[in-house]
Amino acid sequence: MNVFLEMMLRSSLVMAVGLAGLWLLRRQPAAFRHWVLAAALVLAAAQPLLNSIAPALRMPATVTSVEIEGPVFDANFHADELVVVTAPRVAAIDWRRMLMIGWLAGTGISLSVMLLGAIWLSWLRAQLVQPAVLDRVRAAAPRERARV
């Protein structure tokens, strides 16, 4: 498996577990939820270092033996009895490519949400009261408090 793809999968898995934990802990104090999310971010960012330190998990291959009884080849056949059947070709799914496309789509959606949030915040800032008006309000505040 590609090293980049493996690190991406592991980081995404760590973040998914962290976000699931955050949802499960929604009734806990905000400081604890922040700690859980920060720990998930640190672990996801540390994946390249952890991959170089931790040993790779390899699954042993299992081999089964098959014994064939009887003749393997029968020399008494005729050409007119021979039938060749071809199986339909099924397109194999390239899981790495599908996973990469899904990850890139999620990244694109996240970045677009962040961009829309930044645009919205700049619009809100433009809608704020101008500083000159704000200074006049602050100057008038003590007089108004004295009248009450």
GUDRENRO-69873 format. One line per field, with one value per residue (C-alpha): x, y, z. Coordinates in steps of 0.2 Angstrom, whole numbers, plus 5000, padded with zeros to 4 digits. Example, Ala and Ser with C-alpha at 12.3 -4.5 7.8 and 13.67 -1.06 7.14 Angstrom:
BEGIN
east [5062  5068]
north [4978  4995]
up [5039  5036]
***
This chain:
BEGIN
east [5000  5006  5014  5005  4988  4992  4996  4980  4969  4976  4975  4957  4953  4960  4950  4934  4936  4940  4924  4914  4921  4916  4899  4897  4904  4892  4885  4903  4911  4918  4936  4936  4928  4942  4955  4948  4948  4966  4972  4964  4972  4989  4988  4983  4997  5009  5005  5021  5032  5021  5022  5041  5042  5028  5030  5020  5005  5006  4994  5001  4995  4986  4989  4977  4982  4971  4973  4966  4961  4959  4966  4970  4971  4960  4968  4952  4943  4938  4939  4920  4917  4928  4918  4927  4917  4924  4918  4912  4926  4921  4929  4939  4936  4951  4949  4964  4958  4940  4947  4958  4943  4932  4946  4949  4930  4929  4944  4936  4920  4929  4939  4924  4915  4930  4931  4912  4914  4929  4918  4903  4915  4922  4904  4899  4914  4909  4892  4898  4896  4909  4923  4918  4900  4906  4917  4902  4892  4906  4907  4888  4887  4892  4880  4866  4871  4870  4853  4846]
north [5000  5017  5026  5042  5033  5023  5038  5047  5032  5031  5049  5049  5034  5043  5059  5049  5040  5057  5065  5050  5052  5070  5066  5053  5065  5079  5081  5082  5099  5108  5108  5089  5088  5100  5089  5074  5084  5090  5073  5066  5081  5077  5059  5062  5074  5062  5048  5049  5048  5034  5024  5025  5019  5006  4989  4986  4974  4960  4946  4929  4921  4905  4892  4877  4862  4854  4836  4830  4812  4803  4807  4825  4824  4812  4808  4801  4817  4823  4841  4842  4838  4853  4868  4884  4896  4912  4921  4939  4951  4961  4977  4977  4992  5001  5004  5015  5027  5027  5030  5045  5052  5051  5059  5073  5076  5078  5089  5100  5101  5106  5119  5126  5127  5136  5148  5152  5155  5167  5176  5177  5184  5198  5202  5203  5215  5226  5227  5233  5251  5263  5267  5286  5282  5270  5283  5295  5281  5278  5297  5298  5283  5291  5305  5293  5283  5299  5303  5286]
up [5000  4996  5011  5009  5007  5023  5033  5026  5031  5048  5052  5045  5056  5072  5068  5065  5082  5090  5082  5087  5105  5105  5100  5113  5126  5121  5139  5147  5151  5136  5143  5143  5125  5120  5127  5118  5101  5104  5108  5092  5082  5090  5086  5068  5066  5073  5061  5051  5066  5074  5057  5057  5075  5077  5068  5053  5055  5043  5041  5038  5021  5023  5010  5007  4998  4986  4981  4964  4963  4947  4930  4927  4908  4898  4881  4874  4868  4851  4845  4842  4861  4866  4872  4877  4888  4893  4908  4906  4911  4927  4929  4946  4957  4961  4980  4982  4969  4976  4993  4987  4978  4993  5004  4992  4991  5010  5010  4996  5006  5022  5013  5005  5022  5029  5015  5016  5035  5031  5018  5030  5044  5033  5028  5046  5050  5035  5043  5060  5066  5060  5073  5073  5078  5091  5099  5100  5109  5121  5125  5127  5139  5155  5153  5149  5165  5175  5169  5174]
***
